[in-house]
Amino acid sequence: MIVGAQWGDEGKGKVTDLLAEQADAVIRFQGGNNAGHTIVRGTEEWKLHLVPSGILYPRKLCVIGNGVVLDPRVLIEEIDHLRARRVDVGSLKISANAHLIMPYHLLLDSAGEARLGKLQIGTTRRGIGPCYADKAARLGIRVQDLLDETILKKKITAALEPKRLSLRPFAKDPSLDLHAMTEEYVTYGHRLEQHIADTARTAWELLDQGRTVLFEGAQGAMLDIDHGTYPFVTSSNPVAGAACVGAGVGPRDIDEVWGVSKAYTTRVGAGPFPTEIHDELGDVLRQRGGEFGTTTGRARRVGWLDLVALRYAARLNTLTALTVTKLDVLSGLETIDVCVRYRGAEDAQFDHFPYHQSVLHHAVGETERLPGWEEDIGECRREADLPPAARDYLRFVAEFTGVPIALIGVGPGRDQVIWTEHGQRSRLGASPGAAGTERMPARPSGRAAA
Ligand code: IMP
């Protein structure tokens, strides 16, 4: 499983893309088109929002799991775009139980933000929060509802009823017309029908056959609705445990959980950010790292690597390995700061991520200053090629978090990575007993028969 260990945008798409090569299937389990994954292949660049990163491999099963919230208009655009670039999307499967983002979710997301004014969360305004809210309220419209016009219309009517007051300002918005909306979504149903499936069962069957399934997380642990910097979070659970719920598998089906972290930190939207850099260095790193949102184009806030938060993410996800991306962005800095504890009001010190919002809002990262390196590291392909200061930096991160580093990103290109010894050993199919080419024995018969 690949999960974000920060506030999203860690480079999960590239890591998933690399690992997908050896996997039989890639399953997304939460979030929606608030996510954006950029994959670089040679001179070509792909920006995906909903379709799992494995789609660029021919005939690799790509699954949008039940935990995802899906805007069908966006998905169809993405499918058409991939087709136009000659990518075969025949292996894309969509859970019949995934919830649909409806036109009113988009309006309510923006209206909610406008109402909050200065206190706004800074959502991507893609309707994610209102869609998950309807799911919890049992007023959601699911992918399977697209296949029956009568049911669809009834459910839309029921979903609109309690929203009448909040939707009043949009009374004249043509996207809210019940008949037009139903027609539009029925058309989406026709387009997507061939992809709709019982994806939990698909996952079990693959696992029963000892195949390798890669679970692709979106966002990151610090945006988790339960464990993140609430309310400045997304409306789903990007932590590893959610993959079981959002794909329909059990905890014992997961062998490896890799957390992705940048060599520094970024976040988009509002909310606490203890290691944020407020001076020009922040602008320099933002430009160098291309820190502008894939989905919204917004400039990302930039800060030093926050090891208090990263160790917290390691615990929340039971990470078995870390991948550290964009190490090259730090090249040329004389020194590099890393946050090892927080200092709060009245000089209080926090070694652990504080659970209390008021503490967190006042927390400032206390840093240790490590030596930087001058060299361009874009051509390094083995750990030994890295300057000693870069290796020391990585060692510091691994020791502090207690998680070994498997993979290091040294540039945007697909080949600009270093597999560490640990990574070589634990990457899919690399070691006997690990999933992949070496097949696992069939799972317990009771399970296989289910
Ligand atoms: P929402 O997910 O659109 O409701 O936005 C809630 C918060 O999560 C905002 O701070 C967004 O900027 C943030 N967010 C949502 N998706 C992503 C992502 O893929 N990367 C980074 N931040 C995200």
Boltz pocket constraint, residues with backbone or C-beta under 6 A from the ligand:
constraints:
  - pocket:
      binder: B
      contacts: [[A, 7], [A, 8], [A, 9], [A, 34], [A, 35], [A, 36], [A, 121], [A, 122], [A, 123], [A, 124], [A, 125], [A, 126], [A, 127], [A, 128], [A, 129], [A, 218], [A, 219], [A, 223], [A, 232], [A, 233], [A, 234], [A, 235], [A, 268], [A, 269], [A, 270]]
      max_distance: 6.0
